Amino acid sequence: MKRYSALALARQAIAGHDGWPQAWRSPEPKPRYGVVIIGGGGHGLATAYYLAKKHGIRDVAVIEKGWIGGGNSGRNTTIVRSDYFYAASAAFFEHSLKLYEGLSRELNFNIMLSQRGSLTLSHSRHEADFQRRVVNAMRLNGIDGEMMTRDQVREFCPILNFAPDARFPIHGGMIQRRAGTVRHDAVVWGYARAADALGVDIIQNCEVTGFRRDPATGAVTGVETTRGEIACDRVGLATAGHSTVVAERAGFRLPLTSYALQAFVSEPLKPVLDTVIGSSVINSYASQSDKGGIVAGGGIDAFPSYAQRGSPATAEKVIAGLVELIPSFSRIRLLRQWAGIVDYARDSSPIIGPSPVPGIFLNCGWGGGGFKAIPGGGDVFAHLIATGTPHPLTRAFGLHRFREAALVDEAAAAGIEH
Ligand SMILES: Cc1cc2nc3c(=O)[nH]c(=O)nc-3n(C[C@H](O)[C@H](O)[C@H](O)COP(=O)(O)OP(=O)(O)OC[C@H]3O[C@@H](n4cnc5c(N)ncnc54)[C@H](O)[C@@H]3O)c2cc1C
């Protein structure tokens, strides 16, 4: 792999940019791999990278039914943060944020991390009490978090709606200053390029349609794909909103439900919003991209679905909420709207652990919040696949928690979903 650097850029500029090597190969699938990862999103690619880099397992294929990053990893609103309530979630997401902080250097790929802060508004004294509880928990867990008064919020983000007769008057807020945004495609491409350089085969346009299992032990022995059968010893499943579909093909059910989650981007504007703002009560949030577009999101559609469209009713709710937060945005035009299919467990926490089928491991249930988890998720999932035992950071997140009534109900505790 040629290193990206200022010197390489200058050389290529002089040579007319003809000499850049391909960032990753498009190999034909081999008949056998040690590990097959299903799903070429951020989690699948990061897992392959850490398997090769940290565990020396390079006999790995990432099988993607479409194109890499064509799922949620290329459809999200790019927010990264670690302002979680429970110690288990806080430790995991902080690990992931720390990996993000060094990722451009690690991958030699600019992921455009912008730690502009993430401010969650409160609209009443009661909500502020709730946020104080979260901020106190964050601090106890060694994570930066601060409460803000109404005046501090006004100074920090003056375009918000401070009208005295606002339907949702701003009381104050909580902020994590190390939170922010990361360019989503860059994360996918950076991991793909680095994994490929370590020998991982990235196979696109190849859907996993079934599994081969040893009749005596039930253990996985390979996958059936639209490009033929591939034998393997271990399978990592990282298919987000389609995890239940793939699991059924392997003969087991997952406690997950899939919903459409929508995002929106406006026409480009001059810089007006230099932080991520959101409100759990209004259920809308927004940031401004480096190109100037206002990137907005909100809650999931109210019914399960695999249709990557999103319902107009939810779109209206999110946009109405955004205009409530920042009334001047009522005059800007929407450029695009899209949706991804996200998979939720009852407690809105991920599932990372062994599956009921020996040799198949699970990385799913990220819902609307797994982009921030990509480096951490890849790291702990690689550990699980390589060693067969859960990483200490994810012991709370196995399937066992549904049997043992040990759910980690983060959405109820922190009230934030992106
Ligand atoms: C609109 C929206 C906004 C979001 N905003 C945020 C945010 O701001 N911050 C945040 O942290 N998270 C956010 N998320 C969530 C985040 O995007 C996801 O949790 C994360 O990208 C999941 O990554 P992944 O690699 O597991 O899944 P994906 O990127 O979806 O990758 C899974 C891949 O599996 C492939 N696949 C499925 N079935 C098969 C098969 N049978 N064979 C082969 N391949 C298969 C799919 O094609 C897909 O490419 C958002 C999601 C959406 C939809």
The ligand as an ORCA input file, in Angstrom:
! r2SCAN-3c Opt
* xyz 0 1
  C     -30.318      7.496      8.982
  C     -29.350      6.935      9.974
  C     -28.676      7.788     10.824
  C     -27.760      7.273     11.747
  N     -27.018      8.138     12.478
  C     -26.055      7.673     13.320
  C     -25.211      8.574     14.011
  O     -25.293      9.800     13.835
  N     -24.289      8.047     14.869
  C     -24.172      6.715     15.070
  O     -23.344      6.309     15.894
  N     -24.920      5.806     14.373
  C     -25.856      6.256     13.499
  N     -26.618      5.378     12.769
  C     -26.419      3.935     12.952
  C     -25.207      3.426     12.196
  O     -25.216      3.890     10.872
  C     -25.177      1.895     12.206
  O     -25.390      1.408     13.507
  C     -23.832      1.368     11.716
  O     -23.479      1.969     10.492
  C     -23.894     -0.128     11.558
  O     -22.741     -0.548     10.887
  P     -22.657     -2.035     10.333
  O     -21.335     -2.192      9.700
  O     -23.047     -2.967     11.422
  O     -23.863     -2.118      9.298
  P     -23.986     -1.701      7.756
  O     -23.139     -0.545      7.427
  O     -25.449     -1.602      7.467
  O     -23.358     -2.949      7.026
  C     -24.013     -4.183      6.944
  C     -23.785     -4.717      5.560
  O     -24.243     -6.066      5.498
  C     -24.624     -6.298      4.170
  N     -25.445     -7.516      4.117
  C     -26.681     -7.715      4.640
  N     -27.101     -8.970      4.388
  C     -26.098     -9.592      3.700
  C     -25.933    -10.887      3.158
  N     -26.889    -11.827      3.250
  N     -24.772    -11.176      2.501
  C     -23.780    -10.245      2.391
  N     -23.902     -9.000      2.881
  C     -25.040     -8.668      3.537
  C     -25.379     -5.022      3.791
  O     -25.460     -4.857      2.394
  C     -24.548     -3.955      4.482
  O     -23.619     -3.323      3.620
  C     -27.548      5.865     11.837
  C     -28.232      4.997     10.972
  C     -29.118      5.525     10.039
  C     -29.818      4.582      9.092
*
